[in-house]
Structure formats: structure tokens, C-alpha cells
Amino acid sequence: MVHTRQRSRMIDCLNNFQGSVKAQLSESTKHAESIKGEIIIQHTHAKSGLAKPICIQLYSLNDSCTGKGKLSQGVYLNHGKRIQNKINGITCIKYELTFEADRDFGFPGAFVIWNQHKDKFFLQSLSLQVEFKQIVHFECNSWIYSNHLMQKERIFFSNTCYLPSQTPNGLLQLRKQELDTLRGDGIEGRIREWHRAYGYDFYNDLGDPQRGEGPILGGSIHYPYPRRGKTGEPHIDSENVKEMMFNMSTCIPPDERFSPQKQSEFAKKVIQATLHFVGSQTNQLKSFNKIKELFSGKKSQGVEEWMVKKLEDHLPKEILKEIGQGIKDYTAKFPMPQLFAGNELAWKDDKEFGRQMLAGINAAVIQCLQAFPPRSKNGIWSSIRRSHIEHNLDGLTLQEAMNQWRIFILDHHNYLMPFLGKINKNGVCAYASRTLLFLKDDDTLKPLAIELSLPGLSRGTEIQRVFRPGGNGSEAALWQFAKAHVGVNDSGYHQLISHWLKTHAVVEPFIIATRRQLSVMHPIHRLLDPHFKDTMHINALARSTVLKGGGIIEKTLYSGEVSMELSSSLYKDWRFDEQSLPGDLLKRGMAFHNPDCLAGVQLLFEDYPYGRDGLEIWVATKRWVNDYCLHFYKDDNSLRFDHEIQEWWSEIKKIGHGDKCNETWWYPMTTLSDLVEALTTLIWISSGLHASVNFGQYEYVGHPLNRPIKCRNFIPMEGTKEFAEFLHDPDKFFLKMLPNSSETTLYMALLEVLSAPTSDEVYLGQQQSPNWIDDVWVKQRFQQFAEELNKVDKRIVERNADPKLKNRRGPSNIPYKLLRPAVSNVKSCQGITAIGIPNSISM
């Protein structure tokens, strides 16, 4: 009955709208002003074109005594002139329209649109030419669904920004109405494809706790977590890895979904990676030559039947047709990671082992050691002794090296120890590790010792073993084994914490709060919007295929079934303020306060590629954000009295990150400096930080020997049968220790998909549209920001060419590119290049 009444009201509303249009048409001679417009539709599923009417009506900025702007005469889309062409390689349909309005109509500030088709279409933009040939732009980029699904018309606002207190009278009610629609509070049940409402939910879609498939994350003391977008999705069983690769359907608000172009490219990437996975299953990786054979370049003979079937379930026919035509270009084997193409033994090199902690995909974990020896939270001291390392400090004593801040630690010990009992089941053999390194005079890191620990037989005790570099024969082999186990720890931390938790998961609540509390007319919404592109969609796909119980992470990473529980445990220590790059560097002891340096901090040593490049990007971004905010806010009071921004910040703290709501480190959001710091941090996480941990994944982890994802054997103890087996053939024992072919190649396929951005990517310093905002000053300042990033890019290229900066290239002579903006050279960012900083967490 409720649905019937809603549908009846919708039909009455539409009939009234159409009646209004007809009445206006009959009195068109009374209108004295004509407004020319162009509307661009990028994509439609309608088989017969746009034959049925699509109705559009303009709202002016002037109040019509109803709390809403004056209305123009309505226009039917199919009455306009139709032109089909390509814009940026995408087929688009442009309609030239004429709107009639009263003489005192004024400037248009919004428009409404009704779709009477049964099919949806993708609305790209509308531009209007008003008096004195001024252009009013509307960036839409939104799916428009059929009237029989939607209960009200769609509203779009122009690209002019207004703080709430500055909203023109004609837009006040529309601003409130649109925010109410997007909040959608009270909608129950599963969110449907056409629902635009944004809500919060716990991570209750990863498994079924009643079946022992892991706890619900978020909303409890034991399992805190950021909130995700509400979808109402039921738990999905998936025992078949092949099916998981193609589960591309998800219920998120339509404006958060991939564009048709990206959906097509993403599907192609998944098919290619899956072909590589399938094509490698006969290879059992029993020798180094077998691993090398993973990377040959034979052509595929075609897509297997199960792939086609799964694609038909989840993709439009047009995309399937497009994919089918290009299948001959696919390969059956993985591409060789560039990092190892020139030096196949780079993975063995101790220098490369240390360099990747400064210039790899997990370069924000290493710390300067504050006290020796390291100590566990439960008070247990590390078994690494002065005698293990002091002879290897290039003539310094340990105390001298500590005083000069030259001892560093990669610490995967404290957080892992409580979980090892659960992890070391079903053939997994994992340690908690500590790795100590020494900073040499040339700023390279020399490994000193690795400590591998297991829980002791009695509670509160540990079994610790220390391994040191050097030597020959069995000693050198054991050192290599220890490095492999460290790589396992680091790979897991990278994927679960550095990548997923600290970028994807923590940003999603900010997106939801922005959509619910900041009008699209709000200048901060306009600033942040490019940095949220596709994040909710890729997160939903990750939950349904990668993170869920029985998903790719559980099947590949050493942490297995406790992966997300481990992630929740580390969220307990998360702080938003420490995700600013300067805050992170200071926390890890990799920099110290210096007001005369970039961002007020000075690196301990200059040849830290992640830190050096990142700080330049941080400073350029913060300058841009600061100037942008000062352009719209005249003082701190204007921020305090901005009710939208205050509700936005409050919702982020109390709901989005509700398990952290009582923390005292949240910015109070009472000064413009609070706002600038928060926005710069959020943009850094979405752009630079995510680029540094994501787009180099295949480059560094794509080779299974460089950073293994799990080990199937512990390092043998002297005097055991396993040690004798190791002595007989160390290489065979090492290969037997690594994960099997299926686990290895499945993870490689995942990284191949994640490491290459799609062609519709928009990079830091680029604008999605030249008309993204109708403000000349802002456009000019943004151009300065882009020019500043281009200068940063040139300086990075110069540093990469400097032979004195040895951490820039390493043994393979491949430069560090993960934080190169490459603003002016988009083509260089295509494929698995590890170049370019996308605006958002879009992959």
C-alpha cells in the first residue's frame, strides 16, 4: 500500500509537471527571454534512442515567493537538435535546446529533469548561454533512472559555489531538499541500483559470524572499524575463486559508480589477469626456471566458457561485445615486473632489501629506533644483542650510532604476536619479525639482524631466533630465508593496513559525510569531489571479492581467516592527524621539527625518496587548499557559523569513525587552520599516499621471490630432519617454503588489476572538466597548483638521475616513480608504469 501511494503521488507530480509544460507552450508568446542550452549524454542503454520525452526545467536564482527560484518553461529533450560526436574518445550525444522564461527570470542556478524511459542514461553536462553571452555550467556526470523507479525529479545545481549563508533565495529550499534526499534516513532493506541515499553500516558483509566466518567489524570495543556505505547486501557465498574475480555487481549510490568507459576497461583488465592466472595453473613453481616461465608472452587462444558465462551475468551486452573484439590481443602469461627485468637476482640483494623500505610500496612503516634493545608491549626484551650488530656499524659503537639516529627498525612484532596462534594453522608458518638496519654514510640502509619470534609454550613467553647477514653456504641461505619471512610480514601489513585500512577504509566515511552534509554547491564539496571518484565502488568490489570470508585475501595472504580481525586490531591505534605526511614522519622518527624546512619538518637524511617526494607534494597541496579556503571564508567565525561544515565534521567523528568519537586528537574545526590541515590530510591520503602504496604493487610484489605472501615452512632448527633436508638442497627447501602456484598466481592476478589505472583517471593537478567551477580566480589558482606540481615532477626526475642518491634506483637501475605527479604527461601513466598520482582511491 505504501509503495502504491508513493507511486500515485509520483505520477500526479509528473502529470502536473507535464501539464505545466503544455500550459507554458500554449502561452509561449508571453515569454520574453530565450536561453540557449547544450546538454550532453554520454551513454544510454535505450535501444530506440531517446524517443520518449525527457523533461527539463530551469530554476532561477531569484525567489518566486515559494522558497524556490522562478521556473522556466519546460523543454522536451527530443525536441532539440541532436548531434552525435566523440568527446575525449567517448561517443556522446549533444542536444541543442532553447528554454523560454519570463523577462525577469534572471540567472539560472539549478535545473530539474525527468526520465520517462524505462532505461537509464548517463548525463554528462548542461551549459546555458545567458545575457551578455555568459555561460552557466552544470557538471552532472550522473545516471538518470526511469520515473517509474524514482519518486521525485533529479535536481542539478550550477558550478557556482555558495556557503550556506550565501545561498541565493531561489536555491535555499532546493539546497535543503537535495540534502534530505541524499541522507535518505529511514530507508530500510536492501539498497537498490537507483537509490541515491547515503547511509552508514558496519562491516557485516564479509562473512556470517553465526557460521564462524569472522566477527562484525565496527560498533564494538573489541572490533572497532570505520563505517562503510550502507548497501543492504546479503552475505554472498563464494567458494569458487574464478567466480569471485567477476563479481562486479554492487549496490551503491549511482553517482559513486564507475563510468561506462571505466567499467569496460576494468572488465578487460580482470579478464586479462584471470587469463594469466588460469594460464599459470599447470606450473608448480618447483624451480627458479618454473617461476621465470610465469612471465613468458604467449598469445591466448581465447576465453574459456566459464569466463563468458560469468561475464554475461554481470556486464551489459555492449561491453561484452567490445571485449570479445579485442580478445586476440590478450596474453596467457604475466608481464615481467620492470624492477626485475634488468636484474633477475635483485630480490636476493641486501641493498635492495633495505632500499625498498625507503622507496618501495610500503615505505611509510620503517622507524628510527628510539631505544635498544627493542621491547614488547608485555615487557619481553628482544633477543638481539649489542654483540650481534656492533661489529657491522662502520666503526661506530652502538651508542654512537643511536645518538646519531642511524639505527632503524622494521617492526612487525608486537601487533602480530597475539594472532600467530590462529594464523599458524592449515599449513601456514608465520613469525613475528623485527629487522634492524644501519644508515650508512651514503644514506643507504644496511641490514644488521633479523629476529623471528613465536609464542612460547607458557603464557607471556616467546621463542626468539636471531639471523645475521654475511657468511657463505648454509648461513647465507638461512639469512635469505629470514628475509623471506620478513617479506611475508611486510606484504601482509602493506595490503591490510597501509593500503586497505589507511586509505580505502578510513576515507569512505568522509565521502558519505560529504554527500550527506555538504551541498554540491558548498565550496568544500567542490574541492573534495575529485578526490572521492570511484572510491565507494572499488571498496564495495573489494569487500565482495577480496576481503570477504573465503575471498582472495584469505586464500592468499599468510594472515588468512584472521586478516580483517588483524586490521581491526590495528585500527585501535589509528589517528587521523597522524596520517598527515609531516605527522607520520615525526611519529616514526624519520623527521624532526624545523620551521625553516618544507612543512616545518626536516628529514633525518635526504635520500628517503618517499619522504622527500611526498613532502614536496604535501606542501604544494596545502598551499592550494589554504588559498582556496581563504577565498571562500573571510575569517574563523565564518567557519564556525557554517552549519554544513560543522555537521559534516561532527558526523565524521560521531558516526563515520564512531569508534573513535571520544578521542581528543580530532581537530576542533573552529579555525581555518583546522580546516586546511584536515582537508590537506584527506587529499593526501586519497592521492599521494594511495598512489605510493597501490600503483607499484605489481612492480614490487608481482615477482613471487621478492615479497612472498606466505610461507609453508618454518626455518629449520639445527639437528632436525628438516635441517638435514635443507642442507642437502637449500634452493629446493626455499622453494618448498613459498606458497603454491594457485595462491601465488591468484595474488599476482589481483595486483595486476590494481596496479594499472584506467584511461579515465584524473591525476593530481588535473581537472576533470575545464568548467569544474564557475570562479575565475579559483581556476587561475588551480593552474598555479598544476604548474607547481610540474616543477615537483621535474625535480623528482632530476633526483632520480643523481648518482649520489643511491636509494632512487637500486641494483635494477629502475627509478622511484610512485610519487611523480606527471601532470603534463598523462600518456606516461598508462599501463603498469607506477607513474602518476590519481586524484582519488579509484583502484
SULZI-V283087 format. One record per residue. N is the residue number from 0. PSI is psi in radians with two decimals (* if undefined). Layout:
N&PSI  N&PSI
This chain:
0&-0.73  1&-0.79  2&-0.69  3&-0.74  4&-0.71  5&-0.75  6&-0.69  7&-0.75  8&-0.67  9&-0.77  10&-0.72  11&-0.74  12&-0.78  13&-0.71  14&-0.70  15&-0.70  16&-0.81  17&-0.64  18&-0.67  19&-0.72  20&-0.79  21&-0.74  22&-0.67  23&-0.66  24&-0.69  25&-0.37  26&0.48  27&-0.41  28&-0.33  29&-0.30  30&2.38  31&-0.09  32&2.32  33&2.35  34&2.04  35&2.47  36&2.71  37&2.19  38&2.38  39&2.19  40&2.19  41&-0.52  42&2.44  43&2.55  44&0.01  45&2.18  46&-0.58  47&0.44  48&-2.89  49&1.18  50&-0.75  51&2.69  52&2.42  53&2.10  54&2.36  55&2.44  56&2.42  57&2.54  58&2.39  59&2.94  60&-0.37  61&2.45  62&2.39  63&0.44  64&0.25  65&0.01  66&-0.04  67&2.77  68&2.90  69&2.60  70&2.42  71&3.04  72&2.49  73&2.64  74&2.42  75&2.35  76&-0.68  77&0.02  78&-0.18  79&2.90  80&2.26  81&2.20  82&2.24  83&2.24  84&-3.05  85&2.33  86&2.04  87&0.65  88&0.04  89&2.28  90&2.17  91&2.74  92&2.18  93&2.32  94&2.25  95&2.13  96&2.78  97&2.14  98&2.36  99&2.40  100&2.84  101&2.76  102&-0.62  103&0.41  104&-0.75  105&-2.76  106&2.37  107&2.41  108&-0.19  109&2.87  110&2.74  111&2.65  112&2.43  113&2.42  114&1.94  115&0.09  116&2.83  117&-0.25  118&2.64  119&2.83  120&2.80  121&1.98  122&2.08  123&-0.91  124&2.86  125&2.36  126&2.44  127&2.41  128&2.05  129&-2.84  130&2.64  131&0.48  132&0.44  133&2.57  134&2.26  135&2.17  136&2.51  137&1.89  138&2.01  139&-1.05  140&1.04  141&2.58  142&2.32  143&2.04  144&2.89  145&2.64  146&-0.59  147&-0.19  148&-0.67  149&2.61  150&-0.05  151&2.89  152&2.76  153&2.40  154&2.36  155&2.43  156&2.71  157&3.02  158&0.23  159&2.34  160&2.50  161&2.33  162&2.74  163&-0.72  164&-0.26  165&0.09  166&2.24  167&2.57  168&-0.64  169&-0.21  170&-0.06  171&-0.91  172&-0.64  173&-0.66  174&-0.84  175&-0.74  176&-0.74  177&-0.70  178&-0.68  179&-0.72  180&-0.77  181&-0.51  182&-0.74  183&0.51  184&2.31  185&-0.19  186&2.15  187&2.88  188&-2.96  189&2.36  190&2.26  191&2.90  192&-0.64  193&-0.08  194&2.28  195&-0.06  196&2.54  197&2.27  198&2.99  199&2.65  200&2.84  201&2.97  202&1.33  203&0.24  204&0.25  205&-0.34  206&-3.11  207&1.80  208&-0.54  209&-0.37  210&0.24  211&0.51  212&0.53  213&2.68  214&2.86  215&2.29  216&2.31  217&2.44  218&0.17  219&2.76  220&-0.68  221&-0.59  222&1.19  223&2.67  224&2.70  225&2.71  226&2.71  227&3.01  228&2.43  229&2.26  230&-0.42  231&0.28  232&2.36  233&2.84  234&2.36  235&2.19  236&2.44  237&1.70  238&-0.29  239&2.01  240&-0.68  241&-0.69  242&-0.66  243&-0.59  244&-0.41  245&0.22  246&1.45  247&0.04  248&2.49  249&2.60  250&1.64  251&2.84  252&2.42  253&-0.53  254&-0.11  255&0.00  256&2.77  257&2.57  258&2.79  259&-0.67  260&-0.80  261&-0.67  262&-0.72  263&-0.82  264&-0.70  265&-0.73  266&-0.71  267&-0.72  268&-0.71  269&-0.73  270&-0.81  271&-0.81  272&-0.66  273&-0.63  274&-0.73  275&-0.74  276&-0.85  277&-0.71  278&-0.21  279&0.02  280&-0.37  281&-0.17  282&2.04  283&0.07  284&0.74  285&-0.06  286&2.88  287&-0.57  288&-0.65  289&-0.66  290&-0.70  291&-0.58  292&-0.25  293&-0.40  294&0.37  295&3.02  296&0.66  297&2.62  298&2.55  299&2.53  300&-0.05  301&2.98  302&2.40  303&2.78  304&-0.69  305&-0.58  306&-0.84  307&-0.74  308&-0.79  309&-0.64  310&-0.69  311&-0.51  312&-0.44  313&-0.17  314&2.57  315&2.64  316&-0.58  317&-0.67  318&-0.69  319&-0.70  320&-0.74  321&-0.71  322&-0.75  323&-0.59  324&-0.40  325&0.18  326&-0.47  327&-0.32  328&-0.07  329&2.69  330&2.75  331&-0.12  332&2.78  333&2.59  334&2.59  335&2.22  336&2.31  337&-0.56  338&-0.46  339&0.02  340&-0.63  341&-0.23  342&1.64  343&-0.29  344&0.21  345&-0.54  346&-0.37  347&-0.31  348&2.22  349&-0.60  350&-0.73  351&-0.62  352&-0.81  353&-0.68  354&-0.67  355&-0.27  356&-0.29  357&-0.41  358&0.57  359&-2.73  360&0.00  361&0.89  362&0.14  363&0.58  364&-0.64  365&2.53  366&2.70  367&2.23  368&2.24  369&-0.47  370&2.49  371&2.41  372&2.83  373&2.73  374&2.44  375&2.86  376&-0.52  377&0.16  378&-0.03  379&2.23  380&2.63  381&2.62  382&0.04  383&2.15  384&2.84  385&-0.68  386&-0.37  387&-0.48  388&-0.38  389&-0.51  390&-0.17  391&0.41  392&0.47  393&0.77  394&-0.13  395&2.68  396&2.87  397&-0.73  398&-0.69  399&-0.75  400&-0.70  401&-0.74  402&-0.51  403&0.17  404&0.86  405&0.12  406&2.21  407&2.77  408&2.37  409&1.87  410&1.86  411&0.83  412&-1.16  413&-0.79  414&-0.40  415&-0.55  416&-0.75  417&-0.26  418&-0.16  419&-0.57  420&-0.69  421&-0.61  422&-0.73  423&1.05  424&2.90  425&0.68  426&0.08  427&2.39  428&1.73  429&2.52  430&2.90  431&2.41  432&2.63  433&2.31  434&2.12  435&2.46  436&2.72  437&2.31  438&1.99  439&3.02  440&-0.45  441&0.25  442&0.24  443&2.76  444&2.24  445&2.09  446&2.37  447&-0.79  448&2.67  449&2.24  450&2.20  451&2.27  452&2.61  453&2.72  454&2.45  455&3.03  456&-0.59  457&2.65  458&2.38  459&0.21  460&2.85  461&2.58  462&1.99  463&2.43  464&2.45  465&2.33  466&2.49  467&2.65  468&3.01  469&3.14  470&-3.13  471&3.04  472&-2.27  473&-0.61  474&-0.74  475&-0.66  476&-0.73  477&-0.64  478&-0.71  479&-0.67  480&-0.76  481&-0.72  482&-0.64  483&-0.73  484&-0.62  485&-0.73  486&-0.64  487&-0.85  488&-0.81  489&-0.64  490&-0.76  491&-0.78  492&-0.73  493&-0.89  494&-0.75  495&-0.60  496&-1.11  497&-0.70  498&-1.14  499&-1.03  500&-0.89  501&-0.05  502&-1.26  503&-0.96  504&-0.75  505&-0.40  506&-0.53  507&-0.74  508&-0.57  509&-0.65  510&-0.84  511&-0.79  512&-0.65  513&-0.78  514&-0.63  515&-0.54  516&-0.36  517&2.10  518&2.66  519&-0.31  520&-0.25  521&2.33  522&-0.53  523&-0.62  524&-0.77  525&-0.66  526&-0.75  527&-0.46  528&-0.78  529&-0.41  530&0.08  531&0.01  532&2.14  533&0.04  534&-0.80  535&-0.57  536&-0.83  537&-0.57  538&-0.74  539&-0.69  540&-0.69  541&-0.74  542&-0.66  543&-0.29  544&-0.65  545&-0.78  546&-0.38  547&2.84  548&2.22  549&0.11  550&-2.98  551&-0.71  552&-0.82  553&-0.54  554&-0.23  555&-0.90  556&2.67  557&-0.51  558&-0.29  559&-2.21  560&-0.27  561&0.19  562&-0.90  563&-0.52  564&-0.67  565&-0.74  566&-0.73  567&-0.70  568&-0.69  569&-0.36  570&-0.41  571&-0.51  572&0.01  573&2.43  574&2.26  575&-0.73  576&-0.47  577&0.02  578&-0.05  579&2.55  580&-0.81  581&-0.72  582&-0.68  583&-0.77  584&-0.70  585&-0.73  586&-0.71  587&0.03  588&0.35  589&-0.07  590&2.90  591&2.80  592&2.32  593&1.83  594&-0.26  595&-0.06  596&2.98  597&2.27  598&0.24  599&0.22  600&2.65  601&2.24  602&2.58  603&-0.60  604&2.59  605&-0.51  606&1.03  607&1.51  608&-0.79  609&-0.82  610&-0.76  611&-0.88  612&-0.73  613&-0.69  614&-0.65  615&-0.70  616&-0.72  617&-0.83  618&-0.79  619&-0.73  620&-0.76  621&-0.65  622&-0.77  623&-0.83  624&-0.73  625&-0.84  626&-0.66  627&-0.83  628&-0.71  629&-0.43  630&-0.53  631&-0.50  632&2.19  633&-0.43  634&-3.14  635&-0.61  636&-0.65  637&-0.50  638&-0.77  639&-0.59  640&0.14  641&1.72  642&-0.50  643&-0.79  644&-0.60  645&-0.69  646&-0.64  647&-0.90  648&-0.69  649&-0.73  650&-0.62  651&-0.80  652&-0.77  653&-0.46  654&-1.02  655&-0.78  656&0.86  657&-0.49  658&-0.11  659&0.26  660&-0.43  661&0.06  662&2.54  663&-0.08  664&-0.12  665&2.42  666&2.38  667&-0.27  668&0.80  669&-0.14  670&2.77  671&-0.53  672&-0.61  673&-0.84  674&-0.79  675&-0.75  676&-0.74  677&-0.77  678&-0.72  679&-0.73  680&-0.79  681&-0.73  682&-0.67  683&-0.79  684&-0.77  685&-0.43  686&-1.41  687&-0.86  688&-0.82  689&-0.72  690&-0.68  691&-0.48  692&-0.16  693&-0.95  694&-0.07  695&0.17  696&-0.84  697&-0.63  698&-0.70  699&-0.60  700&-0.19  701&-0.39  702&2.01  703&-0.28  704&-0.37  705&-0.85  706&1.46  707&2.69  708&-0.27  709&2.85  710&2.50  711&-0.04  712&2.56  713&2.88  714&2.21  715&2.55  716&2.47  717&2.40  718&-0.04  719&2.91  720&-0.68  721&-0.59  722&-0.65  723&-0.71  724&-0.73  725&-0.81  726&-0.61  727&-0.72  728&1.50  729&-0.69  730&-0.74  731&-0.72  732&-0.70  733&-0.82  734&-0.62  735&-0.44  736&-0.45  737&2.83  738&2.81  739&3.05  740&-0.77  741&-0.79  742&-0.76  743&-0.89  744&-0.48  745&-0.76  746&-0.66  747&-0.69  748&-0.73  749&-0.81  750&-0.59  751&-0.70  752&-0.76  753&-0.41  754&-0.20  755&2.02  756&2.75  757&2.94  758&-0.28  759&0.18  760&2.45  761&2.23  762&2.77  763&2.22  764&-0.07  765&2.71  766&2.41  767&-0.55  768&2.50  769&-0.26  770&0.57  771&-0.38  772&2.44  773&1.21  774&1.91  775&-0.76  776&-0.78  777&-0.74  778&-0.73  779&-0.71  780&-0.63  781&-0.64  782&-0.64  783&-0.68  784&-0.78  785&-0.72  786&-0.66  787&-0.70  788&-0.60  789&-0.66  790&-0.69  791&-0.77  792&-0.76  793&-0.70  794&-0.63  795&-0.75  796&-0.72  797&-0.74  798&-0.68  799&-0.42  800&-0.10  801&2.00  802&-0.33  803&-0.43  804&1.50  805&-0.38  806&-0.12  807&-0.48  808&-0.72  809&-3.06  810&-0.49  811&-0.09  812&0.61  813&2.11  814&2.73  815&2.03  816&-0.03  817&-0.38  818&0.46  819&2.08  820&-0.75  821&0.75  822&-0.70  823&0.01  824&1.29  825&-0.65  826&-0.50  827&-0.25  828&-0.09  829&2.54  830&-2.93  831&1.35  832&-0.32  833&0.44  834&2.51  835&2.55  836&1.69  837&2.58  838&-0.55  839&2.97  840&1.42  841&0.05  842&*
